[in-house]
Amino acid sequence: MADKIRNAGREIKVLNLFAYTGGATLACAEAGASVSHVDASKGMVQWARENATVSGLSDKPIRWLVDDCEKFVQREIRRGKTYDAIVMDPSGLRQRTRRRDNGNLKICIYDLVKTCSGVLSDEPLFFLLNSYTTGLSPSVMAYILRDVLGTRFGGNVTADEIGLPVEATGGVLPCGSTAIWQK
């Protein structure tokens, strides 16, 4: 993310959704982007602000927003606001379901990515999607990004597992998936 922002040669606006304690927000801001940090938890947003202060980044252009991410994006679309990059880390996907007419439940990650694509600028840099939801594989996430963004903007998609190294065994403990679309 930081390299893409630094090498863009223009002002970059990043939208960090489900932003938690702000690691991605701070990395993007430090690289020179203006960042909108959105999380529904007031406590998490406060923690992220504190992290910016202790990291010496409190003077960076960061908007701290306590809001429902999907509703915020829908309002930004209506306002005509755009962003050059999106970071999305929705850990609660398995709880975010929508009932169809036939009574079946489905995870609405595809719909969420599609909605979020509506705030991308005409020259977006990247869309990073992380998930810790069981059953949402890297290949499925890559498919979603390729289908929603690749058909509109070109670019390429890569995906992988997220894991924690285990020093005792030299192995990796899988804990999620990640996919990124980039120009």
C-alpha positions as CSV (number, residue, x, y, z in Angstrom):
1,M,0.0,0.0,0.0
2,A,2.7,2.5,1.0
3,D,4.7,2.0,-2.1
4,K,1.6,2.4,-4.3
5,I,0.7,5.6,-2.5
6,R,4.3,7.0,-2.6
7,N,4.8,6.3,-6.3
8,A,1.4,7.5,-7.4
9,G,2.6,11.0,-8.3
10,R,-0.6,12.6,-7.1
11,E,-2.6,13.2,-4.0
12,I,-4.2,9.9,-2.9
13,K,-7.4,9.4,-0.8
14,V,-7.8,6.1,1.0
15,L,-11.0,4.7,2.6
16,N,-10.2,2.2,5.4
17,L,-13.4,0.4,6.3
18,F,-13.8,-1.8,9.4
19,A,-10.6,0.0,10.4
20,Y,-10.2,-1.2,14.0
21,T,-7.0,0.1,15.7
22,G,-5.7,1.8,12.6
23,G,-2.7,-0.1,11.4
24,A,-3.6,0.3,7.7
25,T,-4.8,3.9,8.3
26,L,-1.4,4.8,9.8
27,A,0.6,3.1,7.1
28,C,-1.3,4.9,4.4
29,A,-1.2,8.3,6.2
30,E,2.6,7.9,6.8
31,A,3.0,7.2,3.1
32,G,1.3,10.5,2.2
33,A,-2.3,9.6,1.7
34,S,-5.3,11.4,3.3
35,V,-7.3,8.7,5.0
36,S,-10.9,8.2,6.0
37,H,-10.9,5.8,8.9
38,V,-14.3,4.2,9.5
39,D,-15.3,1.8,12.2
40,A,-18.6,1.2,14.0
41,S,-16.9,1.0,17.4
42,K,-16.3,4.3,19.2
43,G,-13.7,2.5,21.4
44,M,-11.8,1.2,18.4
45,V,-11.7,4.6,16.7
46,Q,-10.4,6.2,19.9
47,W,-7.8,3.5,20.2
48,A,-6.7,4.2,16.6
49,R,-6.5,7.9,17.3
50,E,-4.2,7.1,20.3
51,N,-2.1,4.9,18.0
52,A,-1.7,7.8,15.6
53,T,-0.5,10.0,18.5
54,V,2.0,7.6,19.9
55,S,3.2,6.9,16.3
56,G,3.8,10.6,15.7
57,L,1.1,10.8,13.0
58,S,-1.6,12.8,14.7
59,D,-0.9,15.7,12.4
60,K,-1.6,13.6,9.3
61,P,-4.9,14.2,7.3
62,I,-7.0,11.4,8.8
63,R,-10.8,11.7,9.2
64,W,-11.9,9.6,12.3
65,L,-15.4,8.3,11.7
66,V,-17.6,6.2,14.0
67,D,-20.2,4.8,11.6
68,D,-21.7,1.7,10.0
69,C,-19.3,1.1,7.1
70,E,-21.9,0.1,4.5
71,K,-24.2,3.0,5.4
72,F,-21.2,5.4,5.3
73,V,-20.3,4.2,1.8
74,Q,-23.8,4.5,0.5
75,R,-23.9,8.2,1.8
76,E,-20.5,8.9,0.1
77,I,-21.9,7.6,-3.2
78,R,-24.9,9.9,-2.9
79,R,-22.5,12.8,-2.1
80,G,-20.3,12.0,-5.1
81,K,-17.2,11.4,-3.0
82,T,-14.5,9.2,-4.4
83,Y,-11.4,7.4,-3.1
84,D,-8.3,6.1,-4.9
85,A,-7.9,3.1,-2.7
86,I,-10.0,1.0,-0.3
87,V,-8.8,-1.2,2.6
88,M,-11.6,-3.5,3.9
89,D,-11.1,-5.8,6.9
90,P,-14.7,-7.0,7.7
91,S,-14.2,-9.7,10.4
92,G,-17.9,-10.0,11.1
93,L,-18.9,-11.3,7.7
94,R,-20.4,-14.5,9.0
95,Q,-22.8,-12.4,11.1
96,R,-23.6,-10.0,8.2
97,T,-26.2,-12.0,6.3
98,R,-29.2,-11.0,4.2
99,R,-32.4,-13.1,3.8
100,R,-33.4,-13.9,0.3
101,D,-37.0,-14.4,-0.8
102,N,-36.7,-18.2,-0.6
103,G,-35.5,-18.0,3.0
104,N,-31.9,-18.9,2.3
105,L,-29.2,-16.9,4.0
106,K,-26.1,-15.7,2.2
107,I,-23.0,-13.8,3.1
108,C,-23.1,-10.5,1.4
109,I,-19.4,-9.9,0.9
110,Y,-19.9,-9.7,-2.9
111,D,-22.6,-7.0,-2.5
112,L,-20.5,-5.1,0.0
113,V,-17.5,-5.1,-2.4
114,K,-19.8,-4.0,-5.3
115,T,-21.2,-1.2,-3.2
116,C,-17.8,0.0,-2.1
117,S,-16.6,0.0,-5.8
118,G,-19.1,2.8,-6.2
119,V,-16.8,5.2,-4.4
120,L,-13.6,4.4,-6.3
121,S,-12.1,7.2,-8.4
122,D,-11.6,6.9,-12.2
123,E,-7.9,6.0,-11.5
124,P,-7.9,3.7,-8.4
125,L,-4.7,2.3,-7.1
126,F,-5.8,-0.7,-5.1
127,F,-8.6,-2.5,-3.2
128,L,-7.4,-4.7,-0.4
129,L,-9.8,-7.2,1.2
130,N,-9.0,-9.2,4.3
131,S,-11.3,-11.8,5.9
132,Y,-11.1,-14.0,8.9
133,T,-14.4,-15.8,8.1
134,T,-14.2,-19.5,7.9
135,G,-15.0,-20.8,4.5
136,L,-14.2,-17.6,2.5
137,S,-11.1,-18.8,0.6
138,P,-8.5,-16.6,-1.1
139,S,-9.7,-17.9,-4.5
140,V,-13.3,-16.8,-3.7
141,M,-12.1,-13.4,-2.6
142,A,-9.9,-13.1,-5.7
143,Y,-12.9,-14.0,-7.9
144,I,-15.0,-11.3,-6.3
145,L,-12.4,-8.6,-6.8
146,R,-11.7,-9.7,-10.3
147,D,-15.4,-9.8,-11.2
148,V,-16.3,-6.4,-9.6
149,L,-13.1,-4.4,-10.3
150,G,-11.2,-6.2,-13.0
151,T,-14.0,-6.0,-15.5
152,R,-14.3,-2.2,-14.8
153,F,-10.7,-1.1,-14.3
154,G,-8.5,-3.9,-15.7
155,G,-5.5,-4.5,-13.4
156,N,-4.7,-7.7,-11.6
157,V,-5.7,-9.6,-8.5
158,T,-3.6,-11.7,-6.2
159,A,-4.8,-13.7,-3.1
160,D,-3.3,-15.7,-0.4
161,E,-3.9,-17.0,3.1
162,I,-3.1,-14.9,6.2
163,G,-1.1,-16.9,8.8
164,L,0.8,-16.6,12.0
165,P,4.3,-18.1,12.1
166,V,4.8,-20.8,14.7
167,E,8.4,-20.6,15.9
168,A,8.4,-23.9,17.6
169,T,7.5,-25.9,14.5
170,G,8.5,-23.5,11.7
171,G,4.9,-23.8,10.3
172,V,2.2,-21.3,9.8
173,L,-1.1,-21.2,11.5
174,P,-3.8,-20.2,9.0
175,C,-6.1,-17.5,10.3
176,G,-7.7,-15.9,7.3
177,S,-7.5,-14.8,3.7
178,T,-6.4,-11.8,1.8
179,A,-6.9,-10.6,-1.8
180,I,-5.8,-7.4,-3.5
181,W,-6.9,-5.8,-6.8
182,Q,-4.3,-3.3,-8.1
183,K,-3.7,-1.3,-11.2
